[in-house]
């Protein structure tokens, strides 16, 4: 089975989770270590689910990227003003 993994950069490390497996998260000093830790965390999590008689979730998340021009990418945040959302200048 193949699960989508989201890896986020923190100040001094990385964290990871799978959208298909709520509650299963990990951290690591490098991306490679975080991926290794996530693999181990998923296996451990699934062992616990089996022991509790719960089903292993099927992978369903889809992952893709949207490419934006470099000159636009820095101006895509939104700000709230008076209850309305507007593009940042």
Secondary structure, 3 states (H helix, E strand, C coil): CCCCCEEEECCCCEEEECCCCCCCEEEECCHHHHHHHHHHHHHHHHHHHHHCCCCCCCCCCCCCCCCCCHHHHCCCCEEEECCEEEECC
